[in-house]
């Protein structure tokens, strides 16, 4: 048993999130939802920062959306972006079943276009969770910074890419983009950030 397995063994089973995973499986969607411990961390971060406006880039089946929305108060709002209409529909169904549907707005389409539209609307966020196509991470980060309130938290998933980010022989466009994202999360003067080497790499930064 490794450290992650030990920590996950301490977490109680969550029937709602288990139903989400089963729903994703039945729909034939990728079974790549975040781990239970990671989900609890997202909920904690929302509550600890008292975030009221959250942006999620990559809805998948709603697992992370539920974890994020659970930390919101009744006056909070989660805007979730996804390219795939099926994924967004499944996510919305799961959020409704979890009695959180009233807190979430889904926007379907290219994330870059949705972000441009949100920026044009003057949207501002207290927390941004990025878990979408890896090649788009640098662009998503820049938009997140632009639309962040002072002190906002930005979180990026899968930043180690199962070791590819650290492999000098791996130079696919998505890997190169992720390295750029990692460097910016840890060195951009507008941020205070670090990468935790758990759950395939969890990047967390605070907007100055």
N, C-alpha and C positions, 0 to 999 in steps of 0.2 A: 504494500500500500504506500503510495507516494503522498506528499503533503496535500495536494489538491484533493485526492480521494479521501484522506482523513478528514479534512475540513468539510467536504460535502457530506460525509457520513454523519456529521453532527447536526445537519439541517433536517428539520422535520418535513415529511412529505406534504406537498401542497396540492390538494385535489384539483383546484382550478387550473393551475399551471400544468398538471398532468393531463387534464382534458385538452389543453391547448396543444400539447405535444402529440396527443392521439389524433386531434383534428388535423394537424399538419400532416401526419402520417397517412390518414385516410384520403387526403386531397392529393397525395403523391408529390408533395412539396419537399424541398430540401430539408432534412432534419438537422439543422445547424443552429438551433436556438441557443441562446446563452445558457450557461450552467446555473443551477439554483443559487449557489453562493454569489455568483456574479449578479444575478437578479436582485438578491437581497441588498447587495452593495448599491445598486442603482436606486432602490427605494430609499435607502439610508441617505444617500447623497442628496436626493431631492428634499427629504425632510430636514436634513441638517442645514442645507443652504436656504431653506424656505422658498425654494423656486416656485414661481407661479406660472411662468411661461416656458414650456419645454419644446424643443424641436428634435424630432427623431428622423434620421435619414436612413431609411431601410426598415420597413415594417415587418416583413416576412409574415409570420402567422399571428403576431400579437403578443408573443411571450414577453419580450422586452417592453412593449408598450404597456402591458399590465403592470409590470414592475415599476416603470416610471410613473404611471398614473396613480398607483397606490400611494405614492408619496405626496401627491397634490392635495390641496384643500379644495373645497367646493367652488372656490373662486379661481381655481387653476385651469390651465388649458394646455393640452398636448397637441401639437401639429405633427403629423406623421406623413412622411413622403415615401412613395414606392412607385417604381416604374410599372410593376405588374398589377393589373387590375384584380386578378384572382387573389393574389397575396393580400392586397389591401382589403378585399371583401372578407376574406377569412379572418384577418386581423380584427376588422370591425365587428364581425360576429362574435369573436371571442371576448372582445372588450365589453360588448353589450351583455353577454352572459355573465361576465364578472361584475356587472353593475357599475361599469366605468365608462360606458359608451358616451355618456353626456359630456365627458371631459375631453373627448378626442375629435379632431378633425383630420380626415384623410385627404391627401392631394395626390392624384395619380398622374404620372408622366415622368419625363426626364428630370432627374433631381436638379441638374444645373438650371433648367428653365424654371422649375418651381422655386428654387432659391432666388433667382433673379426677380420673380414675381413678388415673393415675400419681401425682398429688399425694397422693391418699388412701393410696396404697401406701407413701408416704414415699420415692419415687424421688428421686435426686439425680444431677446430671449435670456432667461436666467440659467438655462442648462441646455446643452446640445449633445446628443448621443449619435455618433457616426458609426454605422454598421451596414455598409452597402458595398458597391463595387469598389475594389481596392484602388484601381487606377484613378478614381475620382477624389481620393482622400485629400490631396493638397488643395484642390479647388474648394471642396466642402469646408475645409478648415478655414480658408481665407474668408469665405462667406460667413462662417460661424463667428469669426472674430469681428467682422464688420457689423453683424447684427446682434452682437452680445452686449448686454448691459454690463457696466463696470462690476467686476467681481464674479461674473458668470463662470460656470464650469463647462469645459469641453471634454468629452470622453470619446476615445476612439478604440474600436475593437479589432482584434486579430492583427496587431501591429508587428508581431514576429513572423506571421505567415508560415507557421510550422517550420521555422528555422531558415526560411528563404531570405528574410531580411538580413540575416547575419552571414549568409553564404556569399563570398566574393565571386563565385562562379554563377550565381543566379542573377540574371540581368534582364528578365522579362519586363516589359513596360510597367506592369502592375507592381512588381517588386521595387523597381526604381522609384515609382511614385510613392510607395510606402516608406522607403528610406527618406525621401524628401519630407514626408509628413512627420516622421519620427524626429527628424532634425529640427523641424520648425516647432514641434510641440515642446521640445526641450531647450531651444535656443532663441526663439523669436522674442525680441525685446518687449513685445506686447503681452507676453504670456509668462507665467510661472508654472513649469510643468515637469513631469517625469513619466517614465514608463515602468510599470510593474511587470516583472517577468512571470506572470501567471495568466491562466486562461488564454494562452496563445498571444499574450502581450496586451496589456491594458494601459493605454495612455490617458493620463488625466492632467489637465492644465486649468489654471485660473487666469482669467483675463484681468490684466492690471487696471 
